[in-house]
């Protein structure tokens, strides 16, 4: 019963394309922000 519910939840989460696109955008934004932070940290350490 629990497994069926989890599978249904995963199915409903993965089916909308818009939500996946939003998630990818969020992931990309966080990734670029992390890179920017690392670069800023390196620059401040080198100064």
C-alpha positions in Angstrom: 0.0 0.0 0.0 2.7 2.4 1.0 4.8 1.6 -2.1 1.9 2.1 -4.4 1.3 5.6 -2.8 5.0 6.5 -3.2 5.0 5.4 -6.8 1.9 7.4 -7.5 3.5 10.4 -5.8 6.7 10.0 -7.9 4.6 9.6 -11.1 2.6 12.8 -10.5 5.8 14.6 -9.7 7.6 13.6 -12.8 4.7 13.8 -15.3 4.5 17.6 -15.6 7.2 19.0 -17.9 6.9 22.5 -16.5 7.8 21.3 -13.0 10.9 19.5 -14.3 11.9 22.6 -16.2 11.5 24.7 -13.1 13.5 22.3 -11.1 16.3 22.3 -13.7 16.3 26.1 -13.7 16.5 26.1 -9.9 19.4 23.6 -10.0 21.2 25.7 -12.7 20.8 28.9 -10.7 22.1 27.4 -7.5 25.0 25.9 -9.4 26.0 29.2 -11.0 25.6 31.0 -7.7 27.9 28.4 -6.0 30.5 28.9 -8.7 30.3 32.7 -8.3 30.7 32.3 -4.5 33.7 30.1 -4.9 35.3 32.5 -7.4 34.7 35.4 -4.9 36.2 33.4 -2.1 39.3 32.6 -4.2 39.7 36.3 -5.2 39.4 37.4 -1.5 41.9 34.8 -0.4 44.4 35.8 -3.1 44.3 39.5 -2.3 
